[in-house]
């Protein structure tokens, strides 16, 4: 690979008509309100940051600055500043754009997800078929490993749901209901349910449709509720809930006609069990500390405040056990 090789470049003014859009540009969405704001700025102050292009015969192809180029074309600006680089290889072309946006305005995750397979394919072509691992993908694209994992959740979405997400992302942000984070959190939770309680999801698309409908209808109030869905699924191994109970609760959540949300089911049936587990772990920790302390000497020198608290805790425990 030669992505680190310094490239010759020069600055010049170009006619927007001589510039072509880069067909490998991952960006999918040019939201009208963002374009209007940028166009107003360019109309008043001009293009202050040069676009980046490469020379291709007697034409130029965009690497960075498609929004500025589009605005200049609409405003009928005759010349715009451009940094002209040597023509990159297909892999370099993709990685230049990834790294530019990693340092500046971050693309939508779906934008990145749609192009990651192309990066992998071009990497393999230039590296004797070797597929990049997660760490190598992170290094060459400028993405964190966490970002790459999130993109993979979107890549694995069935086409109908990716289309639904694309339609949402094309809307102005204040009109969007379903976000990328919604789908990422939902898919992560559904994968946990499939692994732990597969009987609860006889049809995963029916489960998806129910969760989407309940979120849009306000029955599911927050995307972080999906983490509680995962806790319901793992309650069998984590806090000893019977599988039949977890299965019934999950099926109720995945029932589109039910008005029950994740938070409601979790609070009523599972939260106490997790609280008990937390208390048990705290008690074990206190007990271990006191046992170690007593083994080191015949008596423990306790402060007045700690003695008072332990005595208060003892009385509370006795009252709970008597009831």
Secondary structure, DSSP 8 states (H G I E B T S, - for coil): --TTS---EEEEEE-GGGEE--TT-------HHHHHHHHHHHHHH---S-EEEEEETTEEEEEE-HHHHHHHHHTT-S-EEEEEE----HHHHHHHHHHHHHHSS---HHHHHHHHHHHHHHHHHHTTT----HHHHHHHH---HHHHHHHHHHHTS-HHHHHHHHHHHTS-GGG--S-HHHHHHHHHHHHHHHHH-GGG-S-HHHHHHHHHHHHHTTSS--TTHHHHHHHHHHHHHHS---HHHHHHHHHHHT-TT----HHHHHHHHTHHHHHHHHHHHHHHHHHHHHHHHHHTSSS----HHHHHHHHHHHHHHHHHHH-
